Amino acid sequence: MPDGSNRRWGDDQESPVLGLSQRLPPSNIQAEQALLGALLANNKAYERVSEFLAPDHFADPIHGRIYQAIARRAEAGQLADAVMLKEEFEHSGVLQDVGGTAYLAQLLTAMVGIINAGEYGRAIYDAWGRRQLIEFGENVVNAAFGDDPTKTTPEILAEADKNLGGLTDAYHRDGRGSVISAIDAVDLALTEGEMAAKGKGPSSVSTGIAGLDQLILRLRAGNLYVVGGRPGMGKTALARSIAVNVSREKVTQDGELLAGDPVAYFSMEEGHAEFGAAIIAQLAGVPIAATLNGEWTDAQFQKLDKARQQARGLQLDVVRRKVSVTDIGRECRQISRKRKRKLSLVVVDYLQLMPDPPNRKDKRLAVGENAYGLKHLAEDLGCAVIALSQLSRAVEDRSDKRPTMRDLRESGEIEDAADVILFPFRQEYYLKQDRPVRNHSDGESNAAYQHRLAEWQSKIDSACGQAELPIPKVRRGNAPVHLDLFFDAERTRFCEASI
């Protein structure tokens, strides 16, 4: 007799999902009644919830219908109290469907106070979000049990991930609200300032470079940081240095060891081994060439072994492929779920290598759209985003090769989207390219040539390891500003100039 191991859930077996469905879904009927009472008593309370609350968010369809009527009249500048709603419902023949006159009067008694209308609305919205999650979970379980036998497991997983990402985006987008009054904005700014003074300001992380933190107010959640530079200036090294600093373990003043902050790094140019070599070179202080060639001394091996143990503690995930803004969002959510913590930083290396958005043939518009997409992603994920950008070749044609805002490719769009712009610059790189050549045609003597060569070498020695970091834009601070840094070329890392 078959043991039933191959049987599917049918009419004679209760599905586990059925058990879930028999539980009452999350709702807050009291909050719904209290909010509707507050709205009927004073229509100005609608302004506190109108940006995020919709009729579909109410668990009781009757409440959603009443809220819809209030919203319609309030947005039309009409009075929406119990009397006017009674007349409207009566005229349309649905008064009894919404509980009749008695229920409208009952809602007024349920009001606690219009000042709490926003909190009631959030409670209603939160319960709606939980119901959406339950529906999502039931759909995943049903799909896994084989409601559609043609779907493979990878297809089910891909669909589930897409739907969960969409649900997450919708919840945060709809619940955030985009319009507030001027006084509310002022109050938010003052509250933020008070919290910052107490060390409890907006979510932010340190770059690991104290001078840079002071100039840009650390890496703040929701902000887009653009690091622009020509090849050889160290923009990847700067971004990687910051990513490692953010993701590594920290020791508090009390000697307590804290986990690093999760970071997702999207590398579209460097290979995994090259990226890993740069990380361990930064941690160990061993030249990257020795790491890749395996030509290390016994002392260096000890440092590398210790650094490898430190690398285990890095909360850093590297994605090696060309990705769109949508791909980045999906990968970030997966990494966040794996780490069981919200990401603090996302690095994209670099803008011009990202795939163009659909139906965008103009490269300038495509890159600009991607930049804005990353800015919105920073807000949606609640983390900082660093996007690297190639600079125009026009830099190479000038005697002074220090970059300016005009050198940003697709300058207008990137400049507008960015909250902070950084331009790492190394004069040493250009000096090395200008090694003097003896001019035999002009009859230059060997002594004159050696003199020019010595002057060039002197300039190289003076510029060795020196790096400049012009910061032409800081949305929330003073700009332009400038920071001197030290660049360790052998270990491809940036640090304070005094070190």
VEXLOFI-804133 format. One record per residue (C-alpha): chain; residue in one letter; x, y, z. Coordinates in steps of 0.25 Angstrom, whole numbers. Layout:
# VEXLOFI-804133
 ch aa     u     v     w
  A  A     X     Y     Z
...
END
This chain:
# VEXLOFI-804133
 ch aa     u     v     w
  A  M     0     0     0
  A  P     6    14    -4
  A  D    11    21     8
  A  G     6    34     2
  A  S    20    41     2
  A  N    17    45   -13
  A  R     3    50   -10
  A  R    -1    65   -12
  A  W   -10    73    -3
  A  G   -24    70    -7
  A  D   -38    71    -2
  A  D   -36    60     8
  A  Q   -24    67    14
  A  E   -23    80    21
  A  S   -12    89    15
  A  P    -3    96    25
  A  V    -7   109    18
  A  L   -21   107    22
  A  G   -17   107    36
  A  L   -11   120    34
  A  S   -23   126    27
  A  Q   -32   122    39
  A  R   -24   132    48
  A  L   -30   146    48
  A  P   -21   155    39
  A  P   -15   167    46
  A  S   -24   179    48
  A  N   -26   191    57
  A  I   -41   194    56
  A  Q   -40   203    68
  A  A   -30   211    61
  A  E   -39   212    49
  A  Q   -51   216    56
  A  A   -43   227    64
  A  L   -37   232    51
  A  L   -50   233    44
  A  G   -56   240    57
  A  A   -44   250    57
  A  L   -46   253    42
  A  L   -61   255    43
  A  A   -59   264    55
  A  N   -48   273    48
  A  N   -45   271    33
  A  K   -31   277    35
  A  A   -27   264    41
  A  Y   -27   258    27
  A  E   -14   266    24
  A  R    -7   257    34
  A  V   -10   244    27
  A  S   -14   248    12
  A  E     0   246     7
  A  F     1   231    11
  A  L   -12   225    15
  A  A   -22   220     4
  A  P   -36   214     5
  A  D   -30   200     2
  A  H   -22   201    15
  A  F   -34   199    24
  A  A   -36   185    29
  A  D   -51   188    30
  A  P   -57   191    16
  A  I   -68   200    22
  A  H   -57   208    28
  A  G   -50   209    15
  A  R   -62   214     8
  A  I   -65   225    18
  A  Y   -50   229    17
  A  Q   -51   230     2
  A  A   -63   239     3
  A  I   -56   248    14
  A  A   -44   249     5
  A  R   -52   252    -8
  A  R   -59   263    -1
  A  A   -47   269     7
  A  E   -38   269    -6
  A  A   -50   277   -13
  A  G   -50   287    -2
  A  Q   -64   282     3
  A  L   -68   280    17
  A  A   -67   265    21
  A  D   -75   263    34
  A  A   -85   253    39
  A  V   -97   261    34
  A  M   -91   263    20
  A  L   -86   249    19
  A  K  -100   244    23
  A  E  -107   252    12
  A  E   -97   247     1
  A  F   -98   233     5
  A  E  -113   234     6
  A  H  -114   241    -8
  A  S  -105   230   -14
  A  G  -114   219    -7
  A  V  -102   213     1
  A  L  -105   219    15
  A  Q  -109   205    21
  A  D   -97   199    14
  A  V   -88   208    23
  A  G   -95   205    36
  A  G  -106   216    35
  A  T  -107   229    43
  A  A  -104   222    56
  A  Y   -91   217    52
  A  L   -86   231    47
  A  A   -90   236    60
  A  Q   -83   225    67
  A  L   -70   228    60
  A  L   -70   242    66
  A  T   -70   236    80
  A  A   -58   228    76
  A  M   -50   240    74
  A  V   -39   242    84
  A  G   -33   254    78
  A  I   -29   260    64
  A  I   -14   262    69
  A  N   -13   247    69
  A  A   -18   245    55
  A  G    -4   242    49
  A  E    -2   231    59
  A  Y   -15   225    56
  A  G   -12   225    41
  A  R     2   219    43
  A  A    -4   208    51
  A  I   -15   205    40
  A  Y    -4   205    30
  A  D     5   196    38
  A  A    -6   186    39
  A  W    -8   187    24
  A  G     6   184    22
  A  R     6   171    31
  A  R    -7   166    23
  A  Q     1   168    10
  A  L    13   160    16
  A  I     3   149    20
  A  E    -3   148     6
  A  F    11   148     0
  A  G    15   137     9
  A  E     3   129     6
  A  N     5   130    -9
  A  V    20   125    -7
  A  V    15   113     1
  A  N     5   110    -9
  A  A    15   111   -21
  A  A    24   102   -13
  A  F    14    92   -11
  A  G    12    91   -26
  A  D    -1    99   -30
  A  D     6   101   -43
  A  P    14    88   -47
  A  T    20    95   -59
  A  K    28   105   -50
  A  T    42   100   -46
  A  T    48   103   -32
  A  P    58   114   -38
  A  E    45   121   -44
  A  I    38   121   -31
  A  L    49   127   -24
  A  A    51   137   -34
  A  E    37   141   -34
  A  A    36   141   -19
  A  D    49   150   -18
  A  K    43   160   -29
  A  N    29   160   -21
  A  L    36   163    -8
  A  G    45   174   -13
  A  G    32   180   -20
  A  L    25   179    -7
  A  T    36   185     1
  A  D    38   197    -9
  A  A    23   199    -9
  A  Y    22   199     6
  A  H    33   209     8
  A  R    29   218    -4
  A  D    15   219     0
  A  G    17   220    15
  A  R    28   231    14
  A  G    19   243     9
  A  S    25   254     0
  A  V    18   266     5
  A  I    19   273    18
  A  S    16   287    23
  A  A    28   297    25
  A  I    26   297    40
  A  D    27   282    40
  A  A    40   282    32
  A  V    46   292    42
  A  D    42   284    54
  A  L    49   272    47
  A  A    62   280    45
  A  L    62   285    59
  A  T    59   271    65
  A  E    70   265    56
  A  G    80   275    61
  A  E    76   272    76
  A  M    78   257    73
  A  A    91   260    66
  A  A    96   268    78
  A  K    93   256    87
  A  G   100   246    78
  A  K    87   241    73
  A  G    86   248    59
  A  P    81   242    46
  A  S    87   228    42
  A  S   101   230    37
  A  V   114   223    37
  A  S   129   228    38
  A  T   138   227    25
  A  G   149   223    34
  A  I   156   237    30
  A  A   153   247    41
  A  G   156   259    33
  A  L   147   254    22
  A  D   136   251    32
  A  Q   137   266    37
  A  L   135   272    24
  A  I   124   263    18
  A  L   117   260    32
  A  R   120   245    30
  A  L   112   236    21
  A  R    98   239    23
  A  A    86   229    20
  A  G    79   234     7
  A  N    90   241     2
  A  L    97   239   -12
  A  Y   113   241   -12
  A  V   119   243   -25
  A  V   134   240   -26
  A  G   139   245   -40
  A  G   153   243   -46
  A  R   162   240   -58
  A  P   168   226   -58
  A  G   180   225   -48
  A  M   174   236   -39
  A  G   170   225   -29
  A  K   155   226   -29
  A  T   153   211   -27
  A  A   164   211   -16
  A  L   157   222    -9
  A  A   143   215   -10
  A  R   149   202    -6
  A  S   157   208     6
  A  I   144   214    11
  A  A   136   201     9
  A  V   146   193    17
  A  N   146   204    28
  A  V   131   203    29
  A  S   130   188    29
  A  R   142   184    38
  A  E   140   182    53
  A  K   141   193    62
  A  V   147   194    77
  A  T   140   204    86
  A  Q   147   213    96
  A  D   143   202   107
  A  G   150   192    99
  A  E   137   185    94
  A  L   138   179    80
  A  L   126   183    71
  A  A   122   177    58
  A  G   125   185    45
  A  D   113   191    37
  A  P   108   183    25
  A  V   113   188    12
  A  A   110   183    -3
  A  Y   121   186   -13
  A  F   117   185   -28
  A  S   130   184   -36
  A  M   128   184   -51
  A  E   143   185   -54
  A  E   152   178   -44
  A  G   152   163   -43
  A  H   149   156   -30
  A  A   164   152   -27
  A  E   169   166   -31
  A  F   158   172   -21
  A  G   162   162   -10
  A  A   177   165   -12
  A  A   174   180   -10
  A  I   166   177     2
  A  I   176   168     9
  A  A   187   178     5
  A  Q   180   189    12
  A  L   178   181    25
  A  A   192   175    25
  A  G   200   186    20
  A  V   207   177    10
  A  P   209   182    -4
  A  I   198   177   -14
  A  A   208   172   -24
  A  A   214   162   -13
  A  T   200   157   -10
  A  L   197   154   -24
  A  N   210   148   -28
  A  G   212   140   -15
  A  E   225   146   -13
  A  W   224   150     2
  A  T   234   149    13
  A  D   232   141    26
  A  A   229   154    33
  A  Q   219   158    22
  A  F   212   144    23
  A  Q   210   146    37
  A  K   203   159    34
  A  L   195   153    23
  A  D   190   142    32
  A  K   186   152    42
  A  A   179   160    32
  A  R   172   148    26
  A  Q   165   146    40
  A  Q   161   160    41
  A  A   155   159    27
  A  R   146   148    33
  A  G   140   159    41
  A  L   137   169    29
  A  Q   122   171    27
  A  L   125   173    12
  A  D   119   166     0
  A  V   125   168   -14
  A  V   116   166   -27
  A  R   125   165   -39
  A  R   116   168   -51
  A  K   109   179   -59
  A  V    96   182   -52
  A  S    85   192   -54
  A  V    78   200   -43
  A  T    67   189   -41
  A  D    78   178   -40
  A  I    85   186   -30
  A  G    73   188   -21
  A  R    70   173   -22
  A  E    84   169   -19
  A  C    84   178    -7
  A  R    71   173    -1
  A  Q    77   159    -2
  A  I    90   163     4
  A  S    82   170    15
  A  R    74   157    18
  A  K    86   149    18
  A  R    93   158    28
  A  K    80   160    36
  A  R    84   174    36
  A  K    80   187    28
  A  L    92   191    19
  A  S    99   204    23
  A  L   106   206    10
  A  V   105   202    -5
  A  V   117   205   -14
  A  V   115   205   -30
  A  D   128   204   -38
  A  Y   125   211   -47
  A  L   113   219   -53
  A  Q   118   219   -68
  A  L   118   203   -68
  A  M   104   201   -63
  A  P    94   196   -74
  A  D    86   207   -80
  A  P    71   208   -75
  A  P    61   202   -85
  A  N    58   211   -97
  A  R    70   221   -94
  A  K    79   222  -106
  A  D    85   235  -102
  A  K    97   232   -93
  A  R    97   245   -85
  A  L    82   243   -82
  A  A    84   228   -78
  A  V    95   231   -68
  A  G    88   243   -62
  A  E    75   234   -61
  A  N    84   223   -54
  A  A    90   234   -44
  A  Y    76   238   -40
  A  G    72   224   -39
  A  L    83   221   -29
  A  K    79   234   -21
  A  H    65   228   -20
  A  L    71   215   -16
  A  A    79   221    -5
  A  E    66   227     0
  A  D    58   214    -1
  A  L    69   205     5
  A  G    71   215    16
  A  C    87   215    14
  A  A    98   223     7
  A  V   102   220    -7
  A  I   115   223   -13
  A  A   115   224   -28
  A  L   128   225   -36
  A  S   129   233   -49
  A  Q   139   234   -60
  A  L   143   249   -63
  A  S   144   255   -77
  A  R   157   254   -85
  A  A   157   269   -86
  A  V   165   268   -73
  A  E   177   262   -80
  A  D   178   274   -90
  A  R   180   285   -78
  A  S   193   289   -72
  A  D   186   288   -58
  A  K   179   275   -58
  A  R   172   277   -45
  A  P   157   273   -48
  A  T   145   282   -48
  A  M   130   280   -48
  A  R   130   282   -63
  A  D   139   270   -65
  A  L   128   260   -60
  A  R   123   253   -71
  A  E   108   256   -73
  A  S   111   267   -63
  A  G    98   273   -61
  A  E    90   260   -57
  A  I   101   254   -48
  A  E   103   268   -41
  A  D    88   270   -39
  A  A    86   256   -33
  A  A    98   256   -24
  A  D    98   260   -10
  A  V   113   261    -9
  A  I   124   260   -20
  A  L   138   256   -18
  A  F   150   257   -27
  A  P   162   249   -23
  A  F   174   255   -30
  A  R   189   251   -30
  A  Q   199   260   -37
  A  E   210   249   -35
  A  Y   202   241   -46
  A  Y   204   252   -56
  A  L   218   256   -53
  A  K   222   241   -55
  A  Q   216   242   -69
  A  D   225   254   -72
  A  R   239   249   -71
  A  P   248   258   -78
  A  V   254   253   -91
  A  R   268   258   -96
  A  N   266   268  -108
  A  H   277   264  -117
  A  S   271   272  -129
  A  D   274   285  -121
  A  G   288   280  -117
  A  E   284   279  -102
  A  S   297   275   -94
  A  N   296   263   -85
  A  A   299   273   -73
  A  A   286   281   -77
  A  Y   278   268   -78
  A  Q   283   263   -65
  A  H   279   276   -59
  A  R   265   275   -64
  A  L   264   261   -60
  A  A   268   264   -46
  A  E   258   275   -45
  A  W   247   265   -50
  A  Q   252   255   -40
  A  S   251   265   -29
  A  K   237   268   -32
  A  I   233   253   -32
  A  D   240   252   -19
  A  S   232   264   -13
  A  A   219   258   -19
  A  C   221   244   -15
  A  G   209   239    -7
  A  Q   202   252    -7
  A  A   187   253   -11
  A  E   177   264   -12
  A  L   162   262   -10
  A  P   155   274   -15
  A  I   140   274   -10
  A  P   133   284   -20
  A  K   119   280   -15
  A  V   113   277    -1
  A  R    98   278     0
  A  R    98   279    15
  A  G   111   286    18
  A  N   121   296    13
  A  A   126   295    -1
  A  P   136   295    -8
  A  V   145   290     2
  A  H   158   282     1
  A  L   165   271     8
  A  D   180   266     7
  A  L   181   251     8
  A  F   192   241     7
  A  F   192   230    -4
  A  D   199   217    -2
  A  A   201   212   -16
  A  E   207   199   -13
  A  R   195   196    -4
  A  T   184   204   -12
  A  R   179   211     0
  A  F   176   225     5
  A  C   178   230    19
  A  E   180   243    27
  A  A   191   251    21
  A  S   198   252    35
  A  I   200   237    36
END
